[in-house]
Amino acid sequence: MLTPGRHYVNTAVRVAVNFQDDDRVDVDPATVTFKLFSPVGTTTSYVYNTDAALKKSSVGDYYIDVTPDQSGRWHYRWESTGTNTVIAIEGSFVVQRSPFYEDTQDAYR
């Protein structure tokens, strides 16, 4: 069983978003893009209807399961376009250092 709120190297992390218009009604934007920024500065982008990893669960609700390959703080950004739906939402999560996947010689002394 995983510890709630903790993320580990090579374990999937689900990142979800909900898009709403000014009246707080769920809407599907014209485009939805997800950007993931790794601890070493690499950015990967995913676009809905282009990349199979980016999925829609219901009107306005999208998610992606990412599998971080290293520890550290990962940043993400959701972007959307369309009438009354131009939105950017950012966040981050921390992946714990793992002695199974990384050199942790100094991390646990």
N, C-alpha and C positions, 0 to 999 in steps of 0.2 A: 504494500500500500504506500502511495506517495504522500509525503507530508504536504498538507494543504498550503497553497501559496508559494511553494518552492518549485523551481524548474531545474532540470538536470540536463547535462550534455547528452545529445542523441536521443532525447525524449521529446515527443511532440508537444507543442504549446499552441492552444487555440486562441486566436485573436479575432474578436467579433466586433461588429459595429452596427449601429442603427441610424439610418438617415430619415430625417423628418423635415417637413416644410415649416414655414413660419407659424402655422396653426397647430403644430405638433402632431401632424398626421403623417404616418409612415408613407414614404415615397421611394420609388426607384429612380435614382438619378440616370441621366443619359449615359454617363460613364462612371465607373468605379475603379480606382487604382489603389493598390496597396504597396507601400514601399517599406523595406526592411533594411535597417542600417546596423551592421555587425560591430562588435567591439573593436575590430581592427580597421574599420572605416570602409568596408565594402557595402554598396547599396544594391539591392535586388528589387526589381519592380514586377508586379503582377497586375494584369488587367482583366476585369471580369469579361467573360465571353471570348477571351483570347487564351488565357491560362487556366487550365483545368483545376489548378490548386485553389483558386479563388471561387468560392461557392456562395449561392444565395439560398437561404432557408425559408424566407417568406418576404412579403413586400417590405422593402426598406432594411431588411436584415441580411447581412453578409458576413462571411467568416473565412478564415484561412488557417490551416494547421501547418505550422512551421516547425522544423526540427533543427534547433541550434547545434552547431558542431563545435562550439567552444564556450567557455565560461565568460562572464562579464555582463555588462549592461547592453541590451539590445534595444534600439529605438525603432518605432514604426510610425507610419503616417498613412492615414486613409485620405484620399482625395476624390471628390465627385464634381461633376459638371451637369448642367441642365438648368432649366427654368426654375428659379426659387430653390435650387438644390446645390449651389456651389458651396461646398463645405470642405474643411480640412480638419481632421481630428488626429492628434498625436498622442503617443504614450510610450511606455517602455516597460521592460521586465528584466529581471536579473536571473542569469543562469549560474547556478552554483558550480564552483570548481570541483572537478572529479579526479580522484587519483587513478581511476580506471582509464581515462582518456587524455589526461594532460600531465605534464611534468609538475608535480605538486611538492617537490622536494622541500621548498622553503615555506609553503603555505600552511603546513600543519605542525610546525615545530613549536 
